[in-house]
Amino acid sequence: MPAISPAELEARLRLHLLPELGPRRLHKLLSAFPDASSALSAPAGAWRSLGLPASCAEPRRSEAIRERAAAALAWLEQPDHHLLMWDDPGYPALLAELPDAPPLLFVEGEPALLERPQLAMVGSRRASRPGMDNARSFARSLGGAGFVITSGLALGIDGAAHQGALDAGGQTVAVLGTGLQRLYPARHTGLASSIVEGGGALVSELPLDCPPQAANFPRRNRIISGLSLGVLVVEASPSSGSLITARLAAEQGREVYAIPGSIHHPGARGCHQLIRQGATLVESVEDILQALRGWQQLAPATQIEEPERRQGHLLLDQLLAAPMTSEALAQALGQSLAQVLAELTELEIEGRVACENGQWSARAG
C-alpha cells in the first residue's frame, strides 16, 4: 500500500463504498482532484461537472458510510489483511492494463502473489466427475510447474482447480464475487482457509461486507482473466459464465485454452464453441506450456545479439545487474508483459530466477 495518511486512506475507502461510483467513475474522480480527501469534500457541483450523477455524491457524508470505512480500517489492522490501490507500486501490472481496473483490491493472504505468472482455470459449477478430475489434474501439474492457479472459488471446476494447486504444494488465488467478510459459497469456507494457509490469496474489489449479488459474479471475471497470462476452460455449457471469462480474456489479449469432450456431453459444448472461435485445443499440460514457450519467438530478431542467444539470456542479463519487477523488465527489454512473465516462469522452473516481494532476481549457479 502506498505511504498515504490515515485521512487519505479513510477518504478512499469512503469513496469506494459509494454504490454508484464504479471503477471508471472512481478513476475519473481521483484523477480530477489532488487526492481522495479533496474529492470527498468537493461540492456536488464539482462532481456533476465531471459527468457524475448527483446520486453518486449524496451518500458520501452519511454515518453509515463512515462506519463501514472504519470497519474496513479495523480489518486492515489484522495479520495477512492488505489493500492494493491503483497507484500502489505493488498493484498487479497485468491487471493495471485494463481500462476498468479495480481502483482498490482487498487481499487476504500474500499480495505479492498477484505479480507472479498466473493461469486461470474456470468451468461449470455443475461439472461432471471427469471434468472435476481434469481440473484437479491440470491444476496439480501446472501448480507444480510454478504457475499460480487463479479461479473464482465457485463450486465445481473452480474448487477442483484450487484444490489441485494445493495438492501440488503450489499457490492459488481465489477472486471472489463477494466481500472478503462474506465468503460464498459457504461450503468453500474451509477451502478458502487452506488457500491462505498454503501461501495463496483471496482477492476482491468489492467492499468487505458485500453479500452475494448476481451482477457481481460476471464483473469479477475480468479480474480473473486480467491477472492471468491465459484462461483454461475445463468444462462448460454454452450458457456458462466461464465463457464470459474466456471472452474477456480474448478482449484483454490473453490466451484462451479449452479442453474438448464428448459430443454427447452438454458440458463440453461451451469448450467446443470456444475452439471453433479460435481457442487453443488442449489435451495435455504440455499443450499449454508449449503455447507459452511460443511467446518467446515474438520479440524482434534485432533484439538478439547472437544467433544462438535465447531471449531468456537477455532477461537474465538485466536481472544480474539488479533485481527488477516484471513490469520494469518488460519496459527494459521492449517486450510485452505477458511475454516476460512467460519467460520468467520458464527460468523459475529451471531454478535460474526467483521472485521475492514482487522483485525478480537472478539466482547463482
Order of alpha helices (4+ residues) and beta strands (2+ residues): alpha-alpha-alpha-alpha-alpha-alpha-beta-alpha-beta-beta-alpha-beta-alpha-beta-alpha-beta-alpha-beta-alpha-beta-alpha-beta-alpha-alpha-alpha-alpha-beta-beta
